[in-house]
C-alpha cells in the first residue's frame, strides 16, 4: 500500500522575496467557516464572545487574544486560529475548512501596489485600512483579503489554487521590481 505524505500546498513555492516584497505561507492551524442560521447573527455573536471574539462588521475583521474572526460575506465569517465555541453550533452552520484553504501573507512597502494589479478593489489605506477584509477576485480566482498591518495583506485562497495564486502574485511582484529598477 502506498504511503501518503502530508505536505503544505505551498511546499517548495514559498517564501518568495522580490525587491522589497515577501510572500510567505500564513496558513492558520485551524480555519472554520461560520454561517449563522437566518436571523441568528446575535446568537452567533454571543457565542463568539465566549471565546473572546466579536462578530465582524461588514468588510472588517475582529481580532481577539487567541484568534481572528474575518468577515467573509453577508452573514458569514471565518475563524482563524481559534476553536469555535460549542454554543456556536446552535446558532450557525460551523464547518472546519482547515484543509481546504491556505493563507498567503504579502509584506512590504509596495504590497498594496502589487495586489492592486490583481484585484478590483481600492487597497489604499483610506479605503482599505488595517483590519479590513474583503471577498474579491484575485486574478482569475476568488480570495478573501485581509489587511493585517499597514504593510501587509493576508490572502485566503482555495488550497487547490495556491500555486496559481503564488504565480499571479509573483508576476506582480517581479513586474513592480522591474519597473522600479528602470
TORPA-4810 file (N, C-alpha, C, O; in nm, 3 decimals):
<nodes>
NODE_1_0.084_-0.117_0.000_0.000_0.000_0.000_0.089_0.124_0.000_0.190_0.130_0.070_X
NODE_2_0.050_0.222_-0.079_0.127_0.345_-0.087_0.109_0.427_0.040_0.001_0.429_0.099_X
NODE_3_0.216_0.493_0.081_0.208_0.581_0.198_0.201_0.725_0.147_0.285_0.769_0.069_X
NODE_4_0.100_0.795_0.192_0.083_0.934_0.154_0.157_1.023_0.253_0.160_0.996_0.373_X
NODE_5_0.217_1.127_0.202_0.291_1.221_0.285_0.218_1.355_0.280_0.200_1.413_0.173_X
NODE_6_0.177_1.403_0.394_0.109_1.532_0.401_0.211_1.643_0.378_0.315_1.649_0.444_X
NODE_7_0.179_1.732_0.283_0.266_1.846_0.254_0.180_1.971_0.244_0.066_1.965_0.199_X
NODE_8_0.234_2.084_0.286_0.161_2.209_0.267_0.143_2.237_0.117_0.227_2.198_0.036_X
NODE_9_0.035_2.304_0.082_0.009_2.339_-0.058_0.117_2.431_-0.113_0.135_2.440_-0.235_X
NODE_10_0.187_2.500_-0.025_0.289_2.596_-0.067_0.430_2.535_-0.065_0.528_2.606_-0.087_X
NODE_11_0.440_2.405_-0.039_0.570_2.338_-0.027_0.656_2.361_-0.151_0.615_2.330_-0.263_X
NODE_12_0.775_2.413_-0.130_0.868_2.439_-0.239_0.841_2.567_-0.317_0.918_2.602_-0.406_X
NODE_13_0.732_2.636_-0.286_0.695_2.758_-0.358_0.722_2.885_-0.278_0.743_2.992_-0.335_X
NODE_14_0.719_2.873_-0.148_0.735_2.989_-0.060_0.842_2.961_0.044_0.867_2.845_0.076_X
NODE_15_0.906_3.063_0.097_0.883_3.205_0.076_0.941_3.254_-0.058_1.033_3.194_-0.113_X
NODE_16_0.884_3.362_-0.105_0.927_3.426_-0.229_0.955_3.572_-0.198_0.866_3.645_-0.153_X
NODE_17_1.078_3.615_-0.221_1.115_3.756_-0.196_1.162_3.817_-0.328_1.252_3.765_-0.393_X
NODE_18_1.101_3.928_-0.364_1.137_4.002_-0.485_1.138_4.149_-0.447_1.038_4.202_-0.399_X
NODE_19_1.251_4.216_-0.470_1.262_4.356_-0.432_1.236_4.368_-0.282_1.297_4.296_-0.203_X
NODE_20_1.149_4.457_-0.244_1.118_4.477_-0.103_0.993_4.403_-0.058_0.940_4.432_0.049_X
NODE_21_0.946_4.308_-0.139_0.824_4.233_-0.106_0.856_4.088_-0.074_0.944_4.027_-0.135_X
NODE_22_0.784_4.034_0.023_0.798_3.893_0.057_0.660_3.830_0.064_0.569_3.883_0.127_X
NODE_23_0.646_3.715_-0.002_0.524_3.636_0.003_0.556_3.510_0.081_0.650_3.437_0.047_X
NODE_24_0.480_3.484_0.187_0.507_3.368_0.273_0.377_3.296_0.306_0.267_3.350_0.288_X
NODE_25_0.392_3.174_0.356_0.277_3.094_0.397_0.232_3.142_0.535_0.313_3.149_0.628_X
NODE_26_0.105_3.174_0.548_0.049_3.219_0.676_-0.075_3.138_0.711_-0.162_3.185_0.783_X
NODE_27_-0.082_3.016_0.659_-0.199_2.933_0.681_-0.219_2.907_0.829_-0.128_2.857_0.897_X
NODE_28_-0.338_2.940_0.881_-0.362_2.916_1.024_-0.371_2.767_1.053_-0.401_2.687_0.964_X
NODE_29_-0.344_2.730_1.176_-0.355_2.590_1.216_-0.498_2.540_1.205_-0.523_2.423_1.179_X
NODE_30_-0.591_2.632_1.226_-0.733_2.597_1.218_-0.808_2.709_1.150_-0.785_2.826_1.179_X
NODE_31_-0.898_2.674_1.057_-0.981_2.771_0.989_-1.123_2.715_0.984_-1.144_2.602_0.940_X
NODE_32_-1.218_2.793_1.031_-1.356_2.747_1.043_-1.449_2.847_0.976_-1.441_2.967_1.001_X
NODE_33_-1.539_2.798_0.891_-1.641_2.882_0.830_-1.763_2.883_0.921_-1.805_2.779_0.973_X
NODE_34_-1.819_3.002_0.941_-1.936_3.019_1.028_-2.044_3.091_0.948_-2.022_3.202_0.898_X
NODE_35_-2.160_3.028_0.936_-2.274_3.088_0.865_-2.396_3.079_0.956_-2.459_2.973_0.963_X
NODE_36_-2.430_3.188_1.026_-2.544_3.184_1.118_-2.675_3.146_1.046_-2.697_3.182_0.930_X
NODE_37_-2.759_3.074_1.119_-2.891_3.042_1.066_-2.966_3.174_1.044_-2.931_3.274_1.106_X
NODE_38_-3.067_3.177_0.957_-3.140_3.302_0.932_-3.187_3.369_1.062_-3.255_3.307_1.144_X
NODE_39_-3.148_3.494_1.078_-3.186_3.572_1.196_-3.107_3.542_1.322_-3.138_3.596_1.428_X
NODE_40_-3.006_3.456_1.313_-2.934_3.415_1.433_-2.796_3.479_1.449_-2.713_3.429_1.525_X
NODE_41_-2.771_3.589_1.379_-2.641_3.656_1.395_-2.619_3.700_1.540_-2.508_3.684_1.590_X
NODE_42_-2.719_3.755_1.610_-2.695_3.794_1.751_-2.654_3.675_1.838_-2.568_3.689_1.925_X
NODE_43_-2.716_3.559_1.816_-2.681_3.440_1.895_-2.539_3.393_1.860_-2.464_3.353_1.949_X
NODE_44_-2.504_3.399_1.733_-2.368_3.361_1.692_-2.267_3.458_1.752_-2.160_3.416_1.799_X
NODE_45_-2.300_3.586_1.752_-2.211_3.687_1.811_-2.193_3.661_1.960_-2.083_3.675_2.013_X
NODE_46_-2.300_3.624_2.029_-2.291_3.595_2.173_-2.202_3.472_2.197_-2.125_3.470_2.293_X
NODE_47_-2.213_3.371_2.111_-2.128_3.252_2.125_-1.981_3.287_2.103_-1.893_3.232_2.169_X
NODE_48_-1.956_3.378_2.009_-1.817_3.420_1.984_-1.761_3.495_2.104_-1.641_3.486_2.132_X
NODE_49_-1.845_3.569_2.174_-1.800_3.642_2.292_-1.739_3.545_2.394_-1.648_3.580_2.469_X
NODE_50_-1.791_3.423_2.396_-1.741_3.321_2.488_-1.597_3.279_2.459_-1.531_3.224_2.547_X
NODE_51_-1.549_3.304_2.339_-1.409_3.273_2.307_-1.328_3.400_2.282_-1.220_3.396_2.223_X
NODE_52_-1.382_3.514_2.327_-1.308_3.639_2.321_-1.306_3.708_2.187_-1.214_3.784_2.157_X
NODE_53_-1.408_3.682_2.102_-1.415_3.746_1.971_-1.549_3.814_1.952_-1.648_3.777_2.015_X
NODE_54_-1.551_3.913_1.864_-1.675_3.979_1.824_-1.713_3.930_1.686_-1.628_3.884_1.610_X
NODE_55_-1.843_3.941_1.653_-1.886_3.916_1.516_-1.836_4.035_1.434_-1.859_4.149_1.473_X
NODE_56_-1.769_4.011_1.320_-1.711_4.123_1.246_-1.815_4.205_1.172_-1.914_4.152_1.120_X
NODE_57_-1.792_4.335_1.167_-1.875_4.423_1.085_-1.845_4.392_0.938_-1.740_4.336_0.908_X
NODE_58_-1.935_4.427_0.847_-1.907_4.403_0.705_-1.773_4.464_0.664_-1.740_4.577_0.701_X
NODE_59_-1.698_4.388_0.588_-1.566_4.430_0.536_-1.462_4.455_0.644_-1.368_4.532_0.623_X
NODE_60_-1.476_4.391_0.758_-1.381_4.409_0.868_-1.345_4.273_0.929_-1.408_4.171_0.900_X
NODE_61_-1.245_4.275_1.011_-1.206_4.158_1.089_-1.210_4.197_1.237_-1.183_4.311_1.272_X
NODE_62_-1.242_4.102_1.320_-1.243_4.123_1.464_-1.131_4.039_1.523_-1.132_3.917_1.513_X
NODE_63_-1.035_4.106_1.585_-0.919_4.036_1.640_-0.938_4.017_1.790_-0.981_4.108_1.862_X
NODE_64_-0.906_3.897_1.835_-0.913_3.866_1.977_-0.777_3.822_2.027_-0.681_3.818_1.950_X
NODE_65_-0.768_3.789_2.154_-0.641_3.745_2.213_-0.593_3.614_2.152_-0.472_3.593_2.138_X
NODE_66_-0.685_3.526_2.116_-0.648_3.393_2.071_-0.662_3.371_1.921_-0.609_3.273_1.869_X
NODE_67_-0.732_3.460_1.850_-0.755_3.436_1.709_-0.818_3.555_1.640_-0.813_3.668_1.688_X
NODE_68_-0.877_3.526_1.526_-0.930_3.629_1.438_-1.063_3.583_1.381_-1.079_3.465_1.350_X
NODE_69_-1.158_3.674_1.368_-1.285_3.645_1.303_-1.296_3.739_1.184_-1.311_3.861_1.201_X
NODE_70_-1.289_3.683_1.064_-1.287_3.761_0.941_-1.424_3.763_0.875_-1.484_3.657_0.855_X
NODE_71_-1.473_3.880_0.840_-1.595_3.889_0.760_-1.564_3.825_0.626_-1.462_3.857_0.564_X
NODE_72_-1.650_3.735_0.579_-1.625_3.669_0.452_-1.745_3.676_0.358_-1.746_3.610_0.254_X
NODE_73_-1.844_3.753_0.393_-1.963_3.768_0.312_-2.081_3.799_0.402_-2.068_3.799_0.525_X
NODE_74_-2.196_3.826_0.341_-2.314_3.861_0.419_-2.348_3.747_0.515_-2.373_3.634_0.473_X
NODE_75_-2.349_3.778_0.643_-2.376_3.680_0.749_-2.287_3.557_0.740_-2.332_3.445_0.761_X
NODE_76_-2.159_3.580_0.708_-2.060_3.474_0.703_-1.929_3.525_0.761_-1.898_3.644_0.752_X
NODE_77_-1.854_3.434_0.822_-1.724_3.472_0.877_-1.633_3.350_0.879_-1.679_3.236_0.876_X
NODE_78_-1.505_3.375_0.885_-1.403_3.271_0.904_-1.340_3.294_1.040_-1.305_3.406_1.075_X
NODE_79_-1.325_3.188_1.116_-1.249_3.192_1.241_-1.111_3.137_1.212_-1.098_3.025_1.162_X
NODE_80_-1.008_3.214_1.243_-0.871_3.170_1.218_-0.798_3.151_1.350_-0.799_3.238_1.436_X
NODE_81_-0.734_3.035_1.364_-0.651_3.000_1.479_-0.724_2.994_1.611_-0.663_3.012_1.716_X
NODE_82_-0.854_2.968_1.608_-0.930_2.954_1.732_-1.038_2.848_1.711_-1.101_2.842_1.605_X
NODE_83_-1.059_2.765_1.811_-1.166_2.665_1.804_-1.300_2.733_1.830_-1.310_2.817_1.919_X
NODE_84_-1.402_2.696_1.754_-1.533_2.757_1.778_-1.591_2.711_1.911_-1.570_2.597_1.953_X
NODE_85_-1.663_2.800_1.975_-1.731_2.764_2.100_-1.840_2.662_2.069_-1.906_2.674_1.966_X
NODE_86_-1.860_2.561_2.155_-1.966_2.462_2.129_-2.103_2.525_2.108_-2.182_2.474_2.030_X
NODE_87_-2.132_2.635_2.176_-2.262_2.702_2.163_-2.283_2.760_2.024_-2.396_2.788_1.985_X
NODE_88_-2.175_2.780_1.950_-2.187_2.838_1.816_-2.266_2.747_1.722_-2.335_2.795_1.633_X
NODE_89_-2.255_2.616_1.742_-2.326_2.520_1.656_-2.478_2.532_1.670_-2.551_2.489_1.580_X
NODE_90_-2.527_2.589_1.779_-2.671_2.608_1.796_-2.722_2.727_1.715_-2.841_2.736_1.685_X
NODE_91_-2.632_2.818_1.679_-2.672_2.941_1.610_-2.626_2.947_1.466_-2.668_3.036_1.391_X
NODE_92_-2.539_2.853_1.424_-2.480_2.865_1.290_-2.435_2.731_1.236_-2.414_2.635_1.310_X
NODE_93_-2.421_2.728_1.105_-2.353_2.615_1.042_-2.204_2.640_1.062_-2.153_2.746_1.025_X
NODE_94_-2.135_2.544_1.121_-1.993_2.558_1.154_-1.918_2.448_1.080_-1.943_2.330_1.101_X
NODE_95_-1.825_2.489_0.992_-1.755_2.392_0.908_-1.605_2.411_0.918_-1.554_2.521_0.896_X
NODE_96_-1.534_2.305_0.950_-1.387_2.309_0.953_-1.338_2.309_0.809_-1.359_2.212_0.736_X
NODE_97_-1.273_2.416_0.768_-1.221_2.429_0.631_-1.068_2.438_0.631_-1.008_2.488_0.536_X
NODE_98_-1.008_2.390_0.736_-0.862_2.398_0.752_-0.787_2.334_0.636_-0.684_2.385_0.594_X
NODE_99_-0.837_2.222_0.585_-0.768_2.153_0.477_-0.804_2.205_0.339_-0.746_2.161_0.240_X
NODE_100_-0.899_2.297_0.331_-0.948_2.343_0.202_-0.894_2.480_0.161_-0.905_2.517_0.044_X
NODE_101_-0.837_2.554_0.253_-0.791_2.689_0.226_-0.645_2.705_0.271_-0.599_2.635_0.361_X
NODE_102_-0.574_2.798_0.208_-0.441_2.838_0.251_-0.441_2.989_0.267_-0.525_3.059_0.210_X
NODE_103_-0.346_3.038_0.343_-0.331_3.182_0.360_-0.190_3.220_0.317_-0.092_3.156_0.355_X
NODE_104_-0.182_3.325_0.238_-0.055_3.378_0.189_-0.039_3.518_0.243_-0.134_3.597_0.236_X
NODE_105_0.077_3.551_0.296_0.100_3.684_0.351_0.197_3.759_0.261_0.310_3.715_0.239_X
NODE_106_0.152_3.873_0.209_0.236_3.959_0.127_0.275_4.080_0.211_0.190_4.154_0.259_X
NODE_107_0.406_4.097_0.230_0.458_4.201_0.317_0.559_4.286_0.244_0.641_4.236_0.166_X
NODE_108_0.552_4.416_0.269_0.649_4.510_0.214_0.584_4.642_0.183_0.461_4.653_0.180_X
NODE_109_0.667_4.745_0.159_0.612_4.879_0.137_0.526_4.890_0.011_0.440_4.978_0.004_X
NODE_110_0.546_4.803_-0.087_0.468_4.810_-0.211_0.366_4.696_-0.220_0.324_4.661_-0.330_X
NODE_111_0.327_4.638_-0.106_0.233_4.526_-0.107_0.100_4.566_-0.172_0.046_4.490_-0.253_X
NODE_112_0.049_4.682_-0.139_-0.078_4.727_-0.198_-0.063_4.749_-0.348_-0.154_4.717_-0.425_X
NODE_113_0.050_4.803_-0.391_0.073_4.825_-0.534_0.076_4.693_-0.610_0.022_4.684_-0.721_X
NODE_114_0.138_4.591_-0.553_0.144_4.460_-0.619_0.004_4.399_-0.628_-0.036_4.352_-0.734_X
NODE_115_-0.069_4.400_-0.517_-0.203_4.341_-0.519_-0.300_4.420_-0.606_-0.393_4.362_-0.661_X
NODE_116_-0.279_4.549_-0.618_-0.368_4.632_-0.700_-0.367_4.589_-0.846_-0.460_4.620_-0.920_X
NODE_117_-0.263_4.519_-0.887_-0.257_4.467_-1.023_-0.347_4.345_-1.042_-0.373_4.303_-1.155_X
NODE_118_-0.395_4.289_-0.932_-0.469_4.163_-0.938_-0.613_4.171_-0.887_-0.693_4.081_-0.916_X
NODE_119_-0.646_4.275_-0.813_-0.780_4.284_-0.755_-0.852_4.409_-0.804_-0.789_4.506_-0.846_X
NODE_120_-0.984_4.405_-0.798_-1.066_4.517_-0.847_-1.122_4.600_-0.732_-1.234_4.650_-0.740_X
NODE_121_-1.044_4.614_-0.624_-1.086_4.699_-0.512_-0.974_4.797_-0.480_-0.857_4.772_-0.509_X
NODE_122_-1.011_4.908_-0.421_-0.915_5.011_-0.381_-0.846_4.966_-0.253_-0.910_4.953_-0.149_X
NODE_123_-0.716_4.942_-0.261_-0.639_4.896_-0.145_-0.564_5.008_-0.073_-0.477_4.981_0.010_X
NODE_124_-0.596_5.132_-0.105_-0.531_5.243_-0.036_-0.568_5.237_0.112_-0.676_5.189_0.147_X
NODE_125_-0.480_5.287_0.200_-0.510_5.282_0.344_-0.641_5.353_0.382_-0.705_5.316_0.480_X
NODE_126_-0.679_5.454_0.305_-0.804_5.526_0.333_-0.925_5.437_0.304_-1.019_5.433_0.383_X
NODE_127_-0.922_5.366_0.191_-1.035_5.283_0.151_-1.032_5.144_0.212_-1.136_5.084_0.236_X
NODE_128_-0.911_5.092_0.239_-0.895_4.956_0.289_-0.794_4.960_0.404_-0.680_4.919_0.388_X
NODE_129_-0.839_5.011_0.521_-0.746_5.031_0.634_-0.708_4.899_0.700_-0.762_4.794_0.669_X
NODE_130_-0.614_4.908_0.791_-0.573_4.792_0.869_-0.696_4.731_0.936_-0.777_4.802_0.996_X
NODE_131_-0.711_4.600_0.924_-0.826_4.530_0.979_-0.938_4.508_0.879_-1.034_4.438_0.909_X
NODE_132_-0.926_4.567_0.759_-1.030_4.548_0.657_-1.023_4.406_0.601_-0.918_4.343_0.600_X
NODE_133_-1.138_4.359_0.554_-1.149_4.225_0.498_-1.245_4.231_0.381_-1.352_4.292_0.392_X
NODE_134_-1.210_4.170_0.268_-1.297_4.173_0.150_-1.289_4.043_0.073_-1.181_3.984_0.060_X
NODE_135_-1.401_3.998_0.024_-1.407_3.882_-0.064_-1.408_3.937_-0.205_-1.498_4.013_-0.241_X
NODE_136_-1.308_3.901_-0.286_-1.295_3.958_-0.419_-1.219_3.863_-0.511_-1.167_3.761_-0.466_X
NODE_137_-1.213_3.897_-0.637_-1.134_3.820_-0.731_-0.986_3.855_-0.714_-0.950_3.970_-0.688_X
NODE_138_-0.902_3.755_-0.730_-0.757_3.773_-0.729_-0.708_3.711_-0.859_-0.694_3.589_-0.868_X
NODE_139_-0.681_3.794_-0.959_-0.650_3.741_-1.090_-0.772_3.667_-1.142_-0.878_3.727_-1.162_X
NODE_140_-0.759_3.537_-1.163_-0.870_3.457_-1.216_-0.934_3.366_-1.111_-1.005_3.272_-1.145_X
NODE_141_-0.908_3.393_-0.983_-0.965_3.310_-0.876_-1.028_3.399_-0.769_-1.007_3.520_-0.768_X
NODE_142_-1.103_3.339_-0.680_-1.163_3.413_-0.569_-1.071_3.408_-0.449_-0.997_3.311_-0.429_X
NODE_143_-1.077_3.513_-0.368_-0.993_3.520_-0.248_-1.063_3.604_-0.142_-1.153_3.682_-0.171_X
NODE_144_-1.020_3.584_-0.019_-1.058_3.669_0.092_-0.931_3.744_0.130_-0.831_3.682_0.166_X
NODE_145_-0.935_3.876_0.124_-0.816_3.957_0.150_-0.835_4.031_0.282_-0.940_4.092_0.305_X
NODE_146_-0.734_4.025_0.367_-0.736_4.092_0.497_-0.612_4.179_0.507_-0.500_4.131_0.489_X
NODE_147_-0.631_4.308_0.535_-0.516_4.395_0.558_-0.473_4.373_0.702_-0.535_4.426_0.795_X
NODE_148_-0.367_4.294_0.720_-0.325_4.255_0.853_-0.237_4.358_0.922_-0.226_4.357_1.044_X
NODE_149_-0.174_4.447_0.845_-0.099_4.559_0.902_-0.087_4.666_0.795_-0.136_4.648_0.683_X
NODE_150_-0.023_4.776_0.828_-0.011_4.884_0.730_0.071_4.843_0.607_0.055_4.902_0.500_X
NODE_151_0.159_4.742_0.624_0.245_4.698_0.514_0.226_4.552_0.474_0.311_4.494_0.407_X
NODE_152_0.115_4.492_0.516_0.096_4.351_0.481_-0.051_4.314_0.462_-0.140_4.372_0.523_X
NODE_153_-0.071_4.217_0.376_-0.203_4.162_0.347_-0.196_4.012_0.362_-0.097_3.950_0.325_X
NODE_154_-0.301_3.953_0.417_-0.312_3.808_0.421_-0.424_3.771_0.325_-0.535_3.824_0.333_X
NODE_155_-0.393_3.680_0.235_-0.487_3.639_0.131_-0.524_3.493_0.151_-0.437_3.406_0.156_X
NODE_156_-0.652_3.468_0.163_-0.702_3.332_0.180_-0.756_3.285_0.046_-0.843_3.349_-0.012_X
NODE_157_-0.704_3.173_-0.003_-0.748_3.116_-0.131_-0.771_2.966_-0.113_-0.721_2.905_-0.019_X
NODE_158_-0.848_2.908_-0.205_-0.867_2.763_-0.202_-0.731_2.695_-0.214_-0.646_2.738_-0.291_X
NODE_159_-0.713_2.589_-0.140_-0.589_2.514_-0.143_-0.554_2.472_-0.285_-0.437_2.474_-0.323_X
NODE_160_-0.652_2.434_-0.363_-0.628_2.388_-0.500_-0.577_2.501_-0.589_-0.523_2.475_-0.697_X
NODE_161_-0.593_2.625_-0.546_-0.548_2.740_-0.625_-0.422_2.804_-0.569_-0.380_2.909_-0.617_X
NODE_162_-0.359_2.743_-0.469_-0.242_2.802_-0.404_-0.129_2.830_-0.503_-0.074_2.940_-0.505_X
NODE_163_-0.094_2.732_-0.586_0.016_2.751_-0.681_-0.018_2.861_-0.782_0.069_2.940_-0.819_X
NODE_164_-0.143_2.866_-0.826_-0.184_2.972_-0.919_-0.176_3.109_-0.854_-0.129_3.205_-0.915_X
NODE_165_-0.222_3.118_-0.729_-0.216_3.246_-0.658_-0.072_3.290_-0.638_-0.039_3.407_-0.658_X
NODE_166_0.015_3.198_-0.600_0.156_3.231_-0.581_0.217_3.278_-0.712_0.293_3.375_-0.715_X
NODE_167_0.183_3.211_-0.821_0.234_3.252_-0.952_0.187_3.393_-0.987_0.268_3.477_-1.026_X
NODE_168_0.056_3.418_-0.974_0.000_3.550_-1.009_0.063_3.662_-0.925_0.102_3.766_-0.978_X
NODE_169_0.073_3.639_-0.795_0.131_3.740_-0.707_0.279_3.757_-0.738_0.330_3.869_-0.737_X
NODE_170_0.350_3.648_-0.766_0.492_3.655_-0.802_0.515_3.737_-0.928_0.610_3.814_-0.935_X
NODE_171_0.428_3.721_-1.028_0.439_3.800_-1.150_0.423_3.948_-1.118_0.498_4.032_-1.168_X
NODE_172_0.325_3.981_-1.035_0.303_4.122_-0.996_0.424_4.176_-0.919_0.464_4.291_-0.940_X
NODE_173_0.482_4.094_-0.830_0.599_4.136_-0.753_0.718_4.163_-0.846_0.786_4.264_-0.833_X
NODE_174_0.743_4.072_-0.941_0.855_4.089_-1.035_0.832_4.209_-1.127_0.927_4.280_-1.161_X
NODE_175_0.708_4.232_-1.165_0.675_4.346_-1.251_0.705_4.478_-1.179_0.763_4.569_-1.238_X
NODE_176_0.666_4.487_-1.054_0.694_4.608_-0.976_0.845_4.629_-0.957_0.896_4.740_-0.969_X
NODE_177_0.916_4.519_-0.928_1.060_4.530_-0.909_1.130_4.572_-1.037_1.224_4.651_-1.033_X
NODE_178_1.085_4.520_-1.151_1.145_4.557_-1.280_1.118_4.704_-1.310_1.206_4.775_-1.357_X
NODE_179_0.998_4.747_-1.282_0.963_4.887_-1.306_1.047_4.981_-1.218_1.090_5.087_-1.263_X
NODE_180_1.069_4.941_-1.094_1.146_5.024_-1.001_1.294_5.032_-1.042_1.362_5.130_-1.011_X
NODE_181_1.342_4.930_-1.111_1.484_4.928_-1.148_1.512_5.010_-1.274_1.629_5.031_-1.309_X
NODE_182_1.410_5.055_-1.342_1.430_5.132_-1.466_1.458_5.276_-1.436_1.478_5.356_-1.528_X
</nodes>
